[in-house]
Amino acid sequence: MRKPQRWRNIALGFFLSGWVAALAAFLLPGPGAADWIRACLFIYGSSAILFGGGTALFRHFDARAQEALARGEDVIARWRVDAAAWHEFVVRDREWGQGRDALSNELSLPDRVPEDGIEVIVGKNAVQIDQSIHRLTSGMPEVTSATLHDLHPAVIELQLYYPGGGHGASGVPRAPTRSALRFPVGTGAWKQAGIVVAHYGGDSSRKADFFHGKGDGTDPEDLSRCYRCGYETFKLMSHCPECGRRMQSMRWSRRYGWILLAMGIIITAVMSVVLLAIGPALLGAGGGGLRFSGSAGEARLALAILGAVELFGITAICYGLWQIATGRRSKWVIYFATGLALVLGLVAAWL
């Protein structure tokens, strides 16, 4: 992203204009003849608030990262690429991008190269090439590999992974995407480039945050394991490099365990209250003025469904406690819970 401050200000303008348009849609005088104007103002206003506000927020994060690098915060390397070397890199990168399996380069190439070259500043969580800023915080995007190519000039390639999720404007789920950030290394900066690759490749200790620890093997909670092929690593890595299966660290297994425990307690408590309230009526004993007018078979089916939901909640509690205690997942428990949920869904659809 080039000039994030400028785009942040533009997005803020759209955001504020959206509020003005949305308010005008309700405050505009005039009866029915102006309904189409109100509708247009409201559609524009709501869209500008949503997209302008979101864009302004992300560009603000980019601007903060750029300002932090300018102050020298968390900078791990800095060099300058002369104009001739930069032109060579641009030509090679275009040829590189035409390869069949090549990832597109996210670098925003400048239109003109100053006579004194292009400055590259690499921080622990962001990279700035000229005025193009790229935030590389934990998780989004995830740096899956870092490579130093011995070319002329040398080139650093960071492969990036975006997990996707959610739905686009058309309602189609967003699939995971991959891209790259490639930039040249200045003359005499080979050692610094090695430090950059070690940092983003996970070979050096990193600053612990909410997503992951240092990743240097000193904290067992950083251990991530692939449950398909058994690959293990202490590095921040969401997908297995061997088979592509999603990985999960012990830290996140425990966190998901707490979520499962809370969900299981809620489901079990609710179903217990329901069973105590209507169970006697389904069994034919009555109670509380409740009477079941269906057949005995229907009563047994209803009890079976309620009992299965109760069993699902108890399973979530037990599995959550097991994950909290061990920091691991069990695919067999996942298969059982998935099968139970599938059976409940089929029965509900049949009824």
Phi, psi and omega in degrees: 000121179266140177050063183297329179298319180296313181291329175297316181293321178296315179296323177296324177298316177296320180300313180292321178294330177296319177295320179297315181294319181295318178292322179297328179298331180265332186263351182298126180286158177114137179280203191320331184296336183260016182297320182293328177292318177300316181298315180297317179297319181292318179297314178296316183298312181295321179294317180294322178296315183291303186282322178294318179295316179296316179296318179299322180295312181291321178292331175295319177298319177298317180296319178297320179296319179294319179294323179295319178295322179296329178277354180085015181283127176057029177281129181250344178199151179206133176205172179235135179256121182291164188299318182296315179295324179295317179298321176298318179297318181299316179297315181293322181294323177295320176294321179299316183293344179274356179294155186296317184255011183287143176271144180293144181272126179281352183295130177269105186286134179291149179291322180232145179254123179298157181298328181274006174094190183248131178270137177242126177237123181245121176253180181290337183229010181198155177230132178240123175243111188058241178257010180266119183251137181226112177278132182232061179280168183298128171095325187209102350282162177266130176277108184275336177199154178226126185228139175253110182272126182277081180238191175229104357285163176296150185230133172263131178238119175253117178273130188245145179232126176252120188292344182075212183099161183075191181228146176280186181298330180276357181089358180279133179300141178282122180277155175299146179231157179230143176209189182217158171237109180245134179209151185279160178254135181287162179298130179081007183252023182299318180296316178297323178298323177297323177294319179298314181295320178296322181292307184280343175276355178083011181276350178240161180295139181241167180285127180292142176217194184295327185278323187204161177272204182293332177075016181258009177091356181280339180246113181298341179291344179282347186294122175249142184228139174271125184272004174263310184247353177086006179297137181230147178202154174265353182284159174288109185207116184276334182232143182293129179287347181273313185236353178083001181287149180293138181249161181214133180280164178299324179300314181286332175297318178294320179297315177295331176297319177296322178295315178298319179299314180296316179296318180296320179296317180296312181297315182295319180295315181297314182292328177296317178296318180296316181295320178294329183281317186247355179303311179302322179294321178291330179275357178088006182270347182073199180120132178067017179080004182272139177226140178256122186266357181277184180280170178296323178295319178294324178295317179296321179296317179297318178296321180296319180294313179297321178294323178294320177296318176299318178296322177299317178296318179295321177298318179297321179296311182296317181292321177298315178297320180295319179293321179297319183286321187257336185071023181232166175251158175234116182292334180290321176293322178297318178298318181296313181295322178295317178297319179296318178295323179295318178298316178299319179295319179293319179295318179297320179293323180293322179287000000 
